[in-house]
Amino acid sequence: VYVYGSVKGQGPQEIPSDESYTVSKAIIRAGGFGDFANKRKVRVTRKDGKNFVVDLKRVIEEGHTDEDLVLQPDDQINVPQRLINM
């Protein structure tokens, strides 16, 4: 998978074969969110063109782990920046 956008360490990641690798795990392995990351609109794009938007604020801070998307090979994760910083 490839992680880019508002994370501390952008770049490719290997999916471990022995675990269910989710969006939140990929963000953590990328060093976490950048200072101005929009945690509510993390976009995952599959190589077949499908798009998913994951609200990682709900997953991480509110415990909705059922909404944490399991990644597939060649997925791209884009963490956008917030437009207004509050």
MDTraj code that builds the backbone (N, CA, C; nanometers):
import mdtraj as md
import numpy as np

residues = "VAL TYR VAL TYR GLY SER VAL LYS GLY GLN GLY PRO GLN GLU ILE PRO SER ASP GLU SER TYR THR VAL SER LYS ALA ILE ILE ARG ALA GLY GLY PHE GLY ASP PHE ALA ASN LYS ARG LYS VAL ARG VAL THR ARG LYS ASP GLY LYS ASN PHE VAL VAL ASP LEU LYS ARG VAL ILE GLU GLU GLY HIS THR ASP GLU ASP LEU VAL LEU GLN PRO ASP ASP GLN ILE ASN VAL PRO GLN ARG LEU ILE ASN MET".split()
xyz = np.array([
    [0.0853, -0.1186, 0.0000],
    [0.0000, 0.0000, 0.0000],
    [0.0886, 0.1231, 0.0000],
    [0.0321, 0.2360, -0.0402],
    [0.1080, 0.3611, -0.0440],
    [0.0310, 0.4670, 0.0348],
    [0.1000, 0.5312, 0.1276],
    [0.0374, 0.6332, 0.2127],
    [0.0960, 0.7692, 0.1760],
    [0.0091, 0.8670, 0.1502],
    [0.0577, 1.0016, 0.1201],
    [-0.0407, 1.1052, 0.1722],
    [0.0018, 1.2303, 0.1676],
    [-0.0813, 1.3386, 0.2185],
    [-0.0282, 1.3848, 0.3530],
    [-0.1191, 1.4193, 0.4423],
    [-0.0833, 1.4803, 0.5698],
    [-0.0517, 1.3746, 0.6771],
    [0.0579, 1.3006, 0.6512],
    [0.1120, 1.2061, 0.7494],
    [0.2590, 1.2400, 0.7696],
    [0.3159, 1.1918, 0.8779],
    [0.4563, 1.2258, 0.9077],
    [0.5549, 1.1547, 0.8166],
    [0.5234, 1.0337, 0.7708],
    [0.6149, 0.9592, 0.6844],
    [0.5441, 0.9000, 0.5648],
    [0.5448, 0.9713, 0.4519],
    [0.4772, 0.9231, 0.3321],
    [0.5592, 0.8119, 0.2671],
    [0.4914, 0.7264, 0.1919],
    [0.5637, 0.6259, 0.1156],
    [0.4971, 0.4900, 0.1165],
    [0.5625, 0.3942, 0.0510],
    [0.5061, 0.2588, 0.0390],
    [0.5215, 0.1803, 0.1685],
    [0.4297, 0.0860, 0.1891],
    [0.4343, -0.0037, 0.3054],
    [0.3996, -0.1449, 0.2589],
    [0.4633, -0.2413, 0.3219],
    [0.4296, -0.3820, 0.2970],
    [0.3115, -0.4199, 0.3862],
    [0.2198, -0.4997, 0.3328],
    [0.1102, -0.5513, 0.4142],
    [0.1597, -0.6792, 0.4808],
    [0.1623, -0.6843, 0.6135],
    [0.2049, -0.8076, 0.6812],
    [0.1095, -0.9219, 0.6480],
    [0.1638, -1.0393, 0.6170],
    [0.0798, -1.1519, 0.5753],
    [0.0058, -1.2159, 0.6926],
    [0.0500, -1.1886, 0.8147],
    [-0.0082, -1.2561, 0.9300],
    [-0.1099, -1.1719, 1.0062],
    [-0.1516, -1.0586, 0.9498],
    [-0.2493, -0.9772, 1.0224],
    [-0.3454, -0.9084, 0.9267],
    [-0.4563, -0.8636, 0.9819],
    [-0.5523, -0.7855, 0.9065],
    [-0.5043, -0.6407, 0.9122],
    [-0.4563, -0.5904, 0.7991],
    [-0.3911, -0.4586, 0.7945],
    [-0.4933, -0.3524, 0.7572],
    [-0.5199, -0.2617, 0.8504],
    [-0.6263, -0.1634, 0.8313],
    [-0.5693, -0.0244, 0.8049],
    [-0.6580, 0.0666, 0.7705],
    [-0.6178, 0.2048, 0.7432],
    [-0.5505, 0.2673, 0.8650],
    [-0.6064, 0.2465, 0.9833],
    [-0.5477, 0.3080, 1.1024],
    [-0.4077, 0.2536, 1.1293],
    [-0.3850, 0.1240, 1.1065],
    [-0.2511, 0.0664, 1.1260],
    [-0.1521, 0.1262, 1.0274],
    [-0.1953, 0.1480, 0.9032],
    [-0.1072, 0.2074, 0.8023],
    [-0.0696, 0.3502, 0.8408],
    [-0.1650, 0.4259, 0.8933],
    [-0.1366, 0.5639, 0.9366],
    [-0.0380, 0.5634, 1.0535],
    [-0.0588, 0.4723, 1.1484],
    [0.0324, 0.4628, 1.2628],
    [0.1731, 0.4276, 1.2148],
    [0.1839, 0.3325, 1.1229],
    [0.3156, 0.2938, 1.0720],
    [0.3803, 0.4070, 0.9927],
    [0.2989, 0.4965, 0.9374],
    [0.3517, 0.6127, 0.8637],
    [0.3896, 0.7261, 0.9589],
    [0.3909, 0.7001, 1.0888],
    [0.4329, 0.8001, 1.1855],
    [0.3196, 0.8824, 1.2424],
    [0.1980, 0.8509, 1.2032],
    [0.0825, 0.9252, 1.2536],
    [0.0432, 1.0392, 1.1615],
    [-0.0610, 1.1080, 1.2023],
    [-0.1133, 1.2190, 1.1226],
    [-0.0213, 1.3398, 1.1297],
    [-0.0202, 1.4193, 1.0232],
    [0.0460, 1.5487, 1.0246],
    [-0.0354, 1.6456, 1.1096],
    [0.0215, 1.7610, 1.1371],
    [-0.0429, 1.8577, 1.2260],
    [-0.1791, 1.9063, 1.1768],
    [-0.1985, 1.9123, 1.0457],
    [-0.3224, 1.9683, 0.9902],
    [-0.4054, 1.8637, 0.9165],
    [-0.3902, 1.7380, 0.9524],
    [-0.4608, 1.6298, 0.8828],
    [-0.6111, 1.6353, 0.9084],
    [-0.6874, 1.6034, 0.8047],
    [-0.8322, 1.5887, 0.8188],
    [-0.8600, 1.4403, 0.8439],
    [-0.8733, 1.4027, 0.9703],
    [-0.8894, 1.2623, 1.0082],
    [-1.0248, 1.2068, 0.9675],
    [-1.1192, 1.2950, 0.9373],
    [-1.2550, 1.2502, 0.9036],
    [-1.2728, 1.2119, 0.7568],
    [-1.1780, 1.2483, 0.6715],
    [-1.1974, 1.2234, 0.5277],
    [-1.0768, 1.1546, 0.4650],
    [-1.0282, 1.0484, 0.5290],
    [-0.9153, 0.9730, 0.4750],
    [-0.9673, 0.8898, 0.3576],
    [-0.9062, 0.9086, 0.2410],
    [-0.9545, 0.8427, 0.1186],
    [-0.8660, 0.7236, 0.0833],
    [-0.9304, 0.6110, 0.0553],
    [-0.8602, 0.4913, 0.0098],
    [-0.9047, 0.4640, -0.1334],
    [-0.8067, 0.4497, -0.2234],
    [-0.8363, 0.4205, -0.3636],
    [-0.7798, 0.2831, -0.3970],
    [-0.8651, 0.1957, -0.4480],
    [-0.8233, 0.0617, -0.4885],
    [-0.7755, 0.0656, -0.6329],
    [-0.6960, -0.0363, -0.6703],
    [-0.6440, -0.0370, -0.8072],
    [-0.7542, -0.0602, -0.9098],
    [-0.8701, -0.1113, -0.8673],
    [-0.9828, -0.1268, -0.9604],
    [-1.0638, 0.0015, -0.9748],
    [-1.0181, 0.1090, -0.9051],
    [-1.0830, 0.2387, -0.9188],
    [-1.1846, 0.2711, -0.8102],
    [-1.2150, 0.1766, -0.7231],
    [-1.3118, 0.2035, -0.6160],
    [-1.2506, 0.2982, -0.5134],
    [-1.3346, 0.3879, -0.4614],
    [-1.2917, 0.4829, -0.3589],
    [-1.3712, 0.4607, -0.2317],
    [-1.3040, 0.4763, -0.1184],
    [-1.3677, 0.4681, 0.0118],
    [-1.3222, 0.5882, 0.0928],
    [-1.4106, 0.6410, 0.1766],
    [-1.3721, 0.7479, 0.2683],
    [-1.3901, 0.6929, 0.4093],
    [-1.2820, 0.6982, 0.4877],
    [-1.2843, 0.6435, 0.6236],
    [-1.2720, 0.7592, 0.7224],
    [-1.3614, 0.7609, 0.8205],
    [-1.3569, 0.8620, 0.9266],
    [-1.2713, 0.8060, 1.0402],
    [-1.1401, 0.8325, 1.0354],
    [-1.0505, 0.7763, 1.1360],
    [-1.0650, 0.8434, 1.2713],
    [-1.1249, 0.9596, 1.2751],
    [-1.1527, 1.0225, 1.4054],
    [-1.2505, 0.9335, 1.4831],
    [-1.3532, 0.8819, 1.4144],
    [-1.4497, 0.7913, 1.4785],
    [-1.3828, 0.6586, 1.5156],
    [-1.2973, 0.6076, 1.4269],
    [-1.2320, 0.4784, 1.4515],
    [-1.1388, 0.4872, 1.5719],
    [-1.0492, 0.5870, 1.5721],
    [-0.9438, 0.5957, 1.6730],
    [-0.9946, 0.6557, 1.8038],
    [-1.0642, 0.7684, 1.7964],
    [-1.1013, 0.8403, 1.9178],
    [-1.2325, 0.7928, 1.9790],
    [-1.3216, 0.7342, 1.8973],
    [-1.4520, 0.6938, 1.9484],
    [-1.4708, 0.5427, 1.9502],
    [-1.3693, 0.4682, 1.9044],
    [-1.3728, 0.3224, 1.9149],
    [-1.4579, 0.2485, 1.8139],
    [-1.4914, 0.3103, 1.7011],
    [-1.5727, 0.2427, 1.5991],
    [-1.4817, 0.1605, 1.5070],
    [-1.4196, 0.0553, 1.5624],
    [-1.3213, -0.0223, 1.4860],
    [-1.3837, -0.0974, 1.3682],
    [-1.5148, -0.1178, 1.3704],
    [-1.5812, -0.1846, 1.2582],
    [-1.5773, -0.0997, 1.1311],
    [-1.5493, 0.0302, 1.1443],
    [-1.5429, 0.1200, 1.0280],
    [-1.4007, 0.1325, 0.9723],
    [-1.3042, 0.0632, 1.0345],
    [-1.1647, 0.0687, 0.9916],
    [-1.1463, -0.0277, 0.8748],
    [-1.1294, 0.0256, 0.7547],
    [-1.1229, -0.0541, 0.6317],
    [-0.9987, -0.1420, 0.6289],
    [-1.0168, -0.2706, 0.5941],
    [-0.9040, -0.3618, 0.5765],
    [-0.8452, -0.3370, 0.4384],
    [-0.7138, -0.3177, 0.4343],
    [-0.6469, -0.2820, 0.3096],
    [-0.6180, -0.4029, 0.2226],
    [-0.6077, -0.3761, 0.0920],
    [-0.5710, -0.4770, -0.0065],
    [-0.4434, -0.4307, -0.0759],
    [-0.3692, -0.5245, -0.1384],
    [-0.2468, -0.4848, -0.2086],
    [-0.2742, -0.3744, -0.3107],
    [-0.1816, -0.2810, -0.3190],
    [-0.1853, -0.1672, -0.4120],
    [-0.2872, -0.0593, -0.3765],
    [-0.3474, -0.0653, -0.2579],
    [-0.4349, 0.0440, -0.2137],
    [-0.3517, 0.1699, -0.1928],
    [-0.4130, 0.2847, -0.2207],
    [-0.3489, 0.4129, -0.1939],
    [-0.4310, 0.4860, -0.0892],
    [-0.3620, 0.5381, 0.0126],
    [-0.4284, 0.6094, 0.1221],
    [-0.3861, 0.7546, 0.1156],
    [-0.4842, 0.8437, 0.1009],
    [-0.4556, 0.9869, 0.0957],
    [-0.5189, 1.0532, 0.2166],
    [-0.4335, 1.1189, 0.2970],
    [-0.4827, 1.1920, 0.4128],
    [-0.4834, 1.3412, 0.3765],
    [-0.6035, 1.3989, 0.3546],
    [-0.6096, 1.5400, 0.3146],
    [-0.5830, 1.6335, 0.4317],
    [-0.5571, 1.7582, 0.4003],
    [-0.5406, 1.8602, 0.5048],
    [-0.6750, 1.9258, 0.5314],
    [-0.6922, 1.9709, 0.6556],
    [-0.8129, 2.0458, 0.6888],
    [-0.8043, 2.1821, 0.6248],
    [-0.9176, 2.2345, 0.5838],
    [-0.9209, 2.3657, 0.5220],
    [-0.9095, 2.4750, 0.6257],
    [-0.9754, 2.4571, 0.7400],
    [-0.9710, 2.5573, 0.8461],
    [-0.9085, 2.4914, 0.9677],
    [-0.8140, 2.5592, 1.0276],
    [-0.7458, 2.5027, 1.1432],
    [-0.8037, 2.5609, 1.2714],
    [-0.8707, 2.4744, 1.3492],
    [-0.9324, 2.5224, 1.4733],
    [-0.8806, 2.4417, 1.5900],
])
top = md.Topology()
chain = top.add_chain()
for i, resn in enumerate(residues, 1):
    res = top.add_residue(resn, chain, resSeq=i)
    for name in ("N", "CA", "C"):
        top.add_atom(name, md.element.get_by_symbol(name[0]), res)
traj = md.Trajectory(xyz[None], top)
